[in-house]
Amino acid sequence: MSSRELERVEVMGRVASGGLKLKQAAEMLGLSYRQTKRLWQRYRKQGPEGLQHGHAGRSSNRGKPAKLRRRVLQLMEKKYSGSEATRFGPTLAAEHLAEEDGVVVDHETLRRWMLAEGLWNRQRKRKKHRQRRDRKAHFGELVQLDGSFHDWLEGRGPRGCLMNMVDDATGQTVARMGKEETIWAAVGVLRAWIQQYGVPRALYTDWKNVYKRKATPAEQLRGQVPLTQFGRMCQKLGLRIIAAHTPQAKGRVERSHGVHQDRLIKKLRRQGIASYEVANQYLEQKYLAEHNRRFARMPAAPEDYHRRKPRAWELRQIFRLETERAIGNDWVLRHHGRYLQLRPGQRYRGSTKSKALVCEGEDGSMAIYHRGEKITFRELPEAPRKAIQPRPAVAQVRRRIPVPKDHPWRQSYKGIPPTLATPLTRLRPYASP
């Protein structure tokens, strides 16, 4: 089952236990009430298996044949393409294809094909009037995450970054302080939020490489969605990441930065705190509770949209860096300048040149998996040396034949006959003048 279907199973389970009503379940799933009612009837009759899509793994019944698409695109390139001033738009091109070429294609289908092949681009539209977005109605429906770089310790310690998470509906805040806005810094504050409240539905972040990245050319050809390490962790949690293009889009957390830069700095100064560790203890024990009691508000709807808190072993398997590495001919993996020797005698169907998954935790612990099975290994102190093959022994030593004194090699080129000096004379006999 897909992640969306698993989410539906979880929500319907909460409806069955009486924790949610169908109307609230429809809002959580983003569906209409009638569709949610149909899902609930299927869940009651067939159980979780009834929520799996019946057409999973099959092609669309309404899809156009690939042969038709190739023919249409060839006609577009030949007759209706050109510069921006002379090319045909999808609507006009669909009309001419039907009238002149006898090919009937809907203009929206043609628009998608043209966009995919680079034959059309979206026209620039006027900017819409911006207005302040209303808060979400439920606690845990949307949480904003951002890092604030500032001189939090005022010279008593190094400059750092405050990782700040703010709920959009209530303004509830969880924060942690560190050196940089890295993957582990984002994981630390997200783990603290999950342990306290549960897994939210969506996360609003910046367009940074920690959270989002652009697809590589190979991923674009495969149609693959690019994921960062943090994005992969959130995907396993069922947590959707929404990237904001402007700071104003996530104004809730941006305004929270201003509050912390005014109040938190002064409180840290009064406490004489000069390190990140002590600052995080102060945040957890006193500051955040007082801040939430003063600035948090009640949500518009009382239902909590957080999902259940994963177990400790589940979080350990989620919050780790995963990298694929090739197994060498000597059963050695190379990972960030380290050489990992796989131990022999293990019961797995591995082979050299195949891929293994190297998992690394925040504490430096490392594990290697091959086709879902864990493999033991040891780290080599230095790079393994390649074995040098010895040269085969010569069975018989050949004697060097001495060159006679009258050999052409020992003579000057002036004394060599033209028949030997000129290669062309080998094709015809030498004729004296």
Helices and strands as residue ranges (DSSP letters): H 3-16, H 22-29, H 33-46, G 47-51, H 66-75, I 76-80, H 90-96, I 97-101, H 107-117, E 143-150, E 160-167, E 173-178, H 183-196, E 202-205, H 217-222, H 229-237, E 240-243, G 247-250, H 251-271, H 276-282, I 283-287, H 288-295, H 312-318, E 321-326, E 332-335, E 338-342, E 355-360, E 366-370, E 373-375, E 377-380, G 408-410, G 413-415, H 418-421, G 423-426
